[in-house]
Amino acid sequence: MELRHLIEKAHLCVELNSGKRIGQKEMADSLGISLRTYSEYLNGRSSPIGIEALLHLFTLLKDEQIIDLITQWKNTNNK
């Protein structure tokens, strides 16, 4: 799966969880990136190398370890 498809699917999951449509601008703002950058990710014109590296790293971990790391990150970086 291409990274842009993963980002698109994650966007849809966030919409389902919130029960509302979330535009690209709102999603970009919540991620702390520009609308242009987010749009480029979705259109496959740009690839966030750091995210790709992190995803590759996660493939080396057990599911529980991934969940634990994300939970720790969320608890220390809650906006």
C-alpha positions, 0 to 999 in steps of 0.5 A, a space after each residue: 500500500 502506498 503511503 498516500 493511501 494509508 494517509 487517506 484511510 487514516 483520514 477516513 478513520 478519523 472522520 468515522 471516529 468523530 462522526 463528522 466530515 473533516 476537511 483537508 485544511 482542518 486535518 492539516 491544522 490538527 497535524 501541524 502542517 500546511 494544507 499544501 503539504 497535506 494535499 501533496 501527501 494525499 496526491 502522492 506528490 510528496 512523501 514524508 520520509 520520516 513517516 515512512 521510516 517510522 512505519 518501516 520500524 513499526 513493522 519490526 515490532 509486535 502490535 502491543 509494542 506499537 500501541 504502547 509507544 503511540 500511547 506514550 507519545 500521545 500522553 506526552 504530546 497531548 495538544 
